[in-house]
Amino acid sequence: MKTLRVQGTLRKQGKSAFGGTTGTLAAAGGILLLLPLAGLDPYLLDVLTAGFILAVFAGSWDIVGGIAGQISLGHAVFFGTATYACALLTSLAGWPLWAAALGALLLAAAVGAGVGALAAPLTGAFVALLTLALGELFHEVSLAQTFFNPQGGYSWGGEGGIPVALPWAEGSPWFAYYAALAFLVAASWAMLRIARSEEGLIWTAIAGSELNARASGVDVARHKRRAFLAGGVLAGASGVAFAVHVGRATAADFSIELSFQAATFAAIGGRGTIVGPVLAALVLHVLFQGTGISPAPRVLLYAFGLLLVLRFFPAGVAGTLIERARAKRMIQAKGIGG
């Protein structure tokens, strides 16, 4: 009974917290749908296409680190696993792209389940340290190993990386743009459904207080494993899309910087809101990448932007706006009641 009461309370809070996010995403999607008609050049279309994919990656981090409260500093493990699986299965094993994509998703899910099993007994900073260590391990392995095929050798960490054998010679930038946009819309819808589901509400309870969740009869370890599994599948899907878009996998797909970038987007947009990290990732990627800012200054700008947001929007932009709207409704309700 106590568990049912907790879930009922969280369901009401979840509807309030996510109430306006679908409308926001729908409005943004409408703008992006018409944007190419403004005559964007192929470079900006490519930047936006990559931004859509990275926005899904940021949302997948928010499932684990925001909704479930398990701060992951090695989330790129799932992304890189999928990109490398696509590259290896198509270029070395000769699989068709659809089969390689499915295999990459299954492998990313398996890695997500494995990381979840390791992280389930841990709490707080220990989860962050574990994922950080795993992320660095995968990154170092990708830098050191070399695979060979009849056409020659591919270095995991080389400049060229491992190519993905695509069934088309050269794709249309318009087709890639709209395919990535459709992927972003579908993935955002799925992530919002997950966040609003009973499972998502239980994750929210665990993020709020593991002790209270345990006292309410929640199997915390099992639900943590599910959170990492869901995050791994979603991050893997973004990895597959990215591998198909850029046509190769490199060691940067496992980099700690990529994991930190996803966590930064979530902090700026608002952890646990889904829409906040998705929009923050898209806006900041397009702003910094589209203007041609080199990687080193981009890191400083991300850090500076994070400091500003944490100073004026402690819960992130979307999170703070949701809190203010909720407080305003409460004040209005009291005024009407009084």
N, C-alpha and C positions, 0 to 999 in steps of 0.2 A: 504493500500500500504506500509506503514511504517513497519507494522508487517511482511509482505512478504519479504521486504528487509532485515530485521533483521534475519529472518529465513534462507534466502539465504546465508547471510554472515556466520552464524553459521554452516550451512551445509558444507561449504568449510572448515571451521576450524575443524569441527568434523572429516572429512575425513583425514585431515592432522594429527590430534592428534592420531587417532586410526589406522592409516594406517598400522603400522607394528605389531600391537598386535595379529592379527589372526595368523600370521606366527610364532610368538614367542610361542603362546599357542600350535600350531600344533607341533612344534619341541619338546616342553616339554612333550606333550602327547605321542609322539613317544617314547621318552626315558622311560617314566613311563610304557608304554605298555610292554616293554621288560624287565623292571627291575626285576620282580619276577623270570625270568629265570636265574638270577645271583645267585640264591640259598639263598634268604633272609629267615631268620627264621620267625616263626609265629608272634613273638613279633613285629618285624620291619614291617611286613605286616600290623599288627593291627595299629601301629602308623601312617603308611602312609594312611591307610583307613580312620582313624579319621581326618588326615590332609586334605584329599580331601574334606571332609564334612565341616570342619571349614574354608577351603578356600572359599567355596561357601558362607558361612556366612559372611566372610570378604567382599566378592564382593557385597553382598546384602546391607551391610552398606555403601559401596561406591556409590550405587545408590542414597541413601538418603543423605548421608553426603558429598559425593564428587561431583557427577553429579548435584544434586539439591541444594547442599550447605546448607542443613538443618542438622547441627551438632547434632547427636543423641547420648546421653550418656546412653540411656536405651534400646538399640537395642535388648538386650537379651530378652526383653518382648515377642517379636514375636517368637523367638527360643524356649523359655521355654513354651509358650502357646501351641506350637505344640507338644513338647515332652510330656507334661502332658496330653494333649488331647489324644494322642496315648495310653498312659499308662492307663488312666481312662476308655477310651472307650473299650479297649480290656480286661483289668483285671476286671473292675467293671461292665461294661455294657454288656460284652460278644460279642462285635462287631467283625466281621472278620477284619483282619489287613488292607485289602484294603479299607474297608469302614471307619475304624478309621483314616487311613491316609488321605482320602479325607475330612473327617470331621475336622481333625486337620488343614488342609490347609485352609478350609473355615473359621474356627475360627481365625486362624492367620491373614487372610485377613480382617476379621471384626475388629480385634484389630488394625490392621494397618490403616484401614479407620477411626476408632475412634480416634486414636492418631493423625492422619493427620488432622481431624476436629478440635481437640484442638490446634494443633500447627499452623494451617493455618494463624490465625490472628497475630501470634507472629513473631519476627525477632531476628536474632543473638543469643546472649547469653540466651535470654528468651526461645528459643526453646531447647537449651541444658539443661537449668534448669528444664523445664517441663518434658523432657524425663528422666532426672536423677531422678526426684521425682517419676515418674511412675515406673521406673525400681526398685527403692528401695521399693516402695509399693508392687509390685508383689513379690519381693524377700522375704519381711517380711511375707506376707500372706502365701507363700509356706513353710516358716519355722514354722509357728504357728499352721497350721491346721492339722487335722487327719481325714482320711476317713476309713471306715470299710467295710468289705465284709464278706461273710460266712467263708472264710478261715482265717480271723484275721484282724488286723489293719495295715494300712500302714501310716507311718508318712511322710508328704510331705518333711520335711527337715531331715529325719533320714538318717543314713548311707546307708541303703539299698534302700531308695526311693520307688517309686511305679513301680513294674515290668511291662513290656510290654509282653502280651501274644502272643508269636510268633508261627506260624503254623509249625515250624520245631524245632527239639530237639537241634541240634548243627549244625551250619552252617560251610561251608568250608571257611577258611581264604582266599583262592584264589578267590572264588566266591564273597566274600564280597569286596575284593580289586578291582576286575574288575567292579563290580556293582557301587562302589563308584567312581571309575575313570570315568565310563560312565556318572554318575550323574554330576561330575565336568565339563566334556567336554560339556555336553548338557546345563548346567546352565551357563557356561562361554559364550557359543555361544549366549544364550538368553540375557544375560546381555549386551553383546557387541551390539547386535541388538537393544536393548532398548536404549542404550547410543547414537547410531547413528541415531535413529528414530527422526521424527519431535518432538515428545514429549520430548525425551531426549535433543534435542537442545534447546527447550524452557526452560527446567530445567537449562541448562547451562547458558542461558540468565538471568534467575532469580538468579542463584548463583553469576553471575557477578555483577548485580545491579538490585535489586528489583524495584528501582525507575524508571530506564530506561525501564524495562520490562512493568511496569504499564503505562508509558507514550506511549509505543508502542501498547497499547491496549490489553496486555496479562492479562487474569484473573489469577492473581498470586495465590490467595487462592485455586482455583480449581486445578491448576497444582501442588501445594504443597500437596494437599490431594492425588492426583494420585501418587506422588513420594512415600509417606508413604505407600500407598496401595501396590505398586509394591515391595518396600523393605520388607513389612510385608509378602507378599506371598513367596518371595525368601528365607527370613530368616526362615519362617515356613517350607518350603521344606527341608532346611538343618536340622531343628529341627526334622522333621519326619525321615529323613535318620539317624540322630544321635541316636534317640530313638530305631530304629530298629537295629542299629549296636551294641549299648551297652546293649540293652534289658531292660532299665529302665529309669525313669525320677527322677531327684533329684533337690533340691533347687539350686544347682550350675548352673543349666540351666537358672536360672533367675538372676544370680549374676551380680553385677556391674563390677566385674573383667572381665567377659566375654564381656560385652559391651565395656569396655576400651580396651580390647585386640583387638577387631575388629577395633576400631578407631586407635589404634597404628599400626596395620598392614597396614591400609590405608595411614597413615602418612609416614610410612617407604617406602612402595611401590610406593606411588604417588597418592594422592587423585584425583578422577575424571578420572582415566585411566582404571579402572576395572582390567586389567592384572596385574598392580603393586600390589594392595592389595591381589589378588588371589595368586600370586607367593610368596609374602612376608609371607603370612599366612602359606603356605605349607612348605616353606624352614625353617622358624623359628620354627614352631611346630615340624617338624621332627628333627631339630637340637637339640632343647632343650629337647623335650620329649624322643627322641630316645637315647640320651646320659644319660637318667636317672636323670637329674637335678631336685631337689625337687622344689615345688611351690615357696617358698620364694626367693631362688636365681634366679629363672626364672623371677620373677617380676623385680628384680634389673637389670638383663641382658636385658630385654625388654626396661627398662627405659634408660639404658646406650646406647643400640643400637639406640634408638630413638634420643637421644641427638647427637650422632655421625652423623646420617643421616641428621638431621636438620642443622647441622653445615656445612657439605660438599655437601649435596643434599637438598637444601631448599624446593624444590617442591616434595620431595621423589625421590627414585631412578629412577623409570620409568618416572615420571613427569619431572625431570631434564634432563634426556636423550632425551626426546621428545623436550623440549625447546631448547637444544643445537643443535639437528638435524635440527630443524626449523630455528634457527639462521644461521646455516651453509648453508642451502639451500638459504636463503635470501642473504647471502654474495656472494654465487656463482652466483645467478641470477643477482645481481648488477654488478658483475665482467663481466659477459657475455654481459649484457646490455651496460656497459661502453665501 
